[in-house]
Amino acid sequence: MAALIAALLFGCSSEPGSGGHDHEHGGGHDEEGEESGVELALDERYDAVRNGARLVLAYDAASNAFTGTVENTTDRTLERVRVEVHLSNGRELGPTAPGDLAPGEKRNVTLAAESKDFDAWTAHPEVGSGEHGHGGEHGGGD
């Protein structure tokens, strides 16, 4: 099931104009915010906007967790915002519990990295009612 979800995630796209990428690590993601195969080192920080959600995330070795924030950068409510982390060992952390974010609202994010057998990672926020959050689609509650 996780492999299917991961495959779907890599195949989905987001809404046009979601740009605004500000990667502290200098790249590694395509224009839609999906992983391009380039991962971050454990001491690098993810900082990018996707579908109006700005995710700032870093790995904390002391707690063996990814911590940061997800923020709504739009003037509309973002529905079912959640965050995923993909580890170099093939494991996926998350997604976090989905929740709506009001315009300008910021929420703390923490994802525990159940093991330490990885040396790189990547992450992304998801927005919308679909399993892999096609940009801005708003559907009924699940």
C-alpha positions in Angstrom: 0.0 0.0 0.0 2.8 2.4 0.9 4.5 1.7 -2.4 1.3 2.5 -4.2 0.8 5.8 -2.4 4.5 6.7 -3.0 4.0 5.9 -6.7 0.9 8.1 -6.9 2.7 10.9 -5.1 5.5 11.0 -7.6 3.0 11.0 -10.4 0.7 13.8 -9.2 0.9 17.4 -10.1 -0.1 20.6 -8.4 -1.9 23.7 -9.4 -0.3 26.2 -11.8 1.3 29.2 -10.2 2.1 27.5 -6.9 5.8 28.6 -7.4 7.5 30.6 -4.7 10.0 27.8 -4.1 12.8 28.9 -1.7 14.8 25.8 -1.1 17.5 26.4 1.5 19.2 23.4 0.1 19.5 24.9 -3.4 17.0 22.8 -5.4 16.1 19.2 -5.8 12.4 19.7 -6.5 10.6 20.3 -9.8 8.3 23.2 -10.4 5.3 21.4 -8.9 7.1 20.6 -5.6 7.3 16.9 -6.2 10.6 15.2 -5.3 13.0 15.0 -8.3 15.2 12.3 -6.7 17.6 14.8 -5.2 17.5 14.4 -1.4 18.6 16.7 1.4 21.5 15.9 3.8 20.6 15.5 7.4 21.9 19.0 8.2 19.9 20.7 5.5 16.6 22.5 5.8 13.5 22.2 3.5 11.8 25.5 2.8 9.4 25.7 -0.1 5.8 26.7 -1.0 3.6 24.2 -2.7 -0.1 24.8 -3.4 0.0 27.9 -1.1 1.4 25.9 1.8 4.9 26.9 2.9 6.7 24.0 4.6 9.9 24.7 6.6 11.3 21.5 8.0 14.6 20.2 9.4 15.9 17.0 10.9 16.8 17.1 14.6 19.2 14.3 15.4 18.8 14.6 19.1 15.1 13.7 19.0 15.4 11.7 15.8 12.5 13.7 14.3 11.7 16.2 11.6 10.3 19.4 13.0 9.2 22.7 11.6 6.1 24.5 10.5 3.5 24.5 7.7 1.9 27.9 6.9 -0.9 29.1 4.6 0.6 31.8 2.3 -2.7 32.5 0.5 -5.8 34.6 1.2 -8.1 31.5 1.3 -8.5 28.6 3.6 -6.3 25.6 2.6 -8.2 22.4 3.2 -6.7 19.1 4.4 -3.1 20.3 4.7 -0.7 17.5 5.6 3.0 16.8 5.5 5.1 13.8 4.4 8.8 13.0 4.7 10.5 10.5 2.5 13.7 8.9 3.8 16.7 7.6 1.7 16.0 4.1 3.1 12.6 4.1 1.2 10.5 4.7 4.2 7.8 7.4 4.3 6.9 9.3 7.4 3.4 10.6 7.6 1.3 12.1 6.3 0.4 14.1 9.3 -3.2 14.4 10.3 -5.0 16.6 7.7 -6.3 19.9 8.9 -7.5 23.2 7.4 -5.3 26.2 7.6 -6.9 29.7 7.6 -5.1 32.5 5.6 -1.8 33.2 7.3 -2.2 30.4 9.8 0.9 28.5 10.8 1.0 25.0 12.4 3.9 23.1 14.0 4.9 19.8 12.4 6.7 16.9 14.0 7.3 13.5 12.3 9.3 11.0 14.3 11.9 9.0 12.2 11.3 5.6 13.7 14.8 4.4 12.8 18.2 6.0 12.1 19.2 4.0 9.1 18.9 6.8 6.6 21.3 9.6 5.5 19.1 11.8 3.3 15.5 12.9 3.0 13.0 15.0 1.2 9.5 16.4 2.2 6.5 18.1 0.9 3.2 19.5 2.0 -0.1 18.3 0.5 -3.3 20.2 0.1 -6.8 19.1 -0.9 -9.2 16.3 -0.5 -7.5 13.8 -2.8 -5.2 11.1 -1.4 -2.2 13.0 -2.8 -3.7 16.5 -2.7 -4.0 17.8 -6.3 -3.6 21.5 -5.9 -6.6 23.3 -4.5 -9.2 20.6 -5.2 -11.8 20.8 -2.6 -14.0 17.8 -2.0 -16.3 16.3 0.5 -14.9 15.1 3.8 -13.6 11.6 4.1 
